[in-house]
Amino acid sequence: AIKKVLEDNFLLNEEIHSEALLFKNLWLDAEAKLCSISYKARFDRMKIQMEQIRMKESQ
C-alpha cells in the first residue's frame, strides 16, 4: 500500500533514464521494507506487553 502511494506521488516523465528508474525502485522498496519492519516491531512489543499483563494477572 505504501509503495503505491509513494509511486503515485513520485510520477516522473516517461522518458526517465533507466538508472534513475532503478534507484527510484530501490528507494521505494527500501521505504516499504522499513515501514514493514517498524510495524512488525510495534506488533511484537505489543504482544510482549500483553503477555506480561497476563502473567501478572495469573499470579
KERO-326152 format. One line per 4 residues: number of its first residue (from 1); their letters; for each residue x, y, z of C-alpha. Coordinates in nm, 3 decimals. Layout:
# KERO-326152
NUM) a) X:Y:Z; ...
This chain:
# KERO-326152
1) aikk) 0.000:0.000:0.000; 0.275:0.244:0.094; 0.460:0.163:-0.226; 0.150:0.254:-0.431
5) vled) 0.117:0.589:-0.250; 0.484:0.668:-0.299; 0.470:0.573:-0.665; 0.165:0.795:-0.719
9) nfll) 0.342:1.088:-0.552; 0.665:1.049:-0.746; 0.547:1.009:-1.104; 0.820:1.113:-1.343
13) neei) 0.842:1.183:-1.711; 0.802:0.870:-1.925; 1.147:0.933:-2.071; 1.315:0.856:-1.739
17) hsea) 1.667:0.718:-1.753; 1.689:0.350:-1.667; 1.944:0.422:-1.391; 1.714:0.678:-1.229
21) llfk) 1.425:0.433:-1.251; 1.638:0.164:-1.089; 1.730:0.390:-0.796; 1.370:0.508:-0.760
25) nlwl) 1.251:0.147:-0.739; 1.525:0.056:-0.491; 1.431:0.356:-0.277; 1.062:0.262:-0.283
29) daea) 1.143:-0.097:-0.190; 1.363:0.022:0.099; 1.090:0.257:0.227; 0.830:-0.020:0.211
33) klcs) 1.061:-0.261:0.395; 1.139:-0.001:0.661; 0.767:0.055:0.724; 0.707:-0.318:0.740
37) isyk) 0.989:-0.370:0.991; 0.866:-0.079:1.202; 0.510:-0.213:1.224; 0.634:-0.566:1.294
41) arfd) 0.846:-0.434:1.583; 0.547:-0.245:1.725; 0.331:-0.556:1.697; 0.595:-0.768:1.870
45) rmki) 0.629:-0.514:2.155; 0.251:-0.514:2.197; 0.244:-0.895:2.216; 0.518:-0.892:2.481
49) qmeq) 0.332:-0.633:2.688; 0.008:-0.830:2.664; 0.186:-1.146:2.775; 0.341:-0.962:3.071
53) irmk) -0.004:-0.839:3.177; -0.146:-1.192:3.152; 0.137:-1.327:3.364; 0.081:-1.062:3.633
57) esq) -0.294:-1.133:3.638; -0.240:-1.506:3.679; -0.014:-1.465:3.985
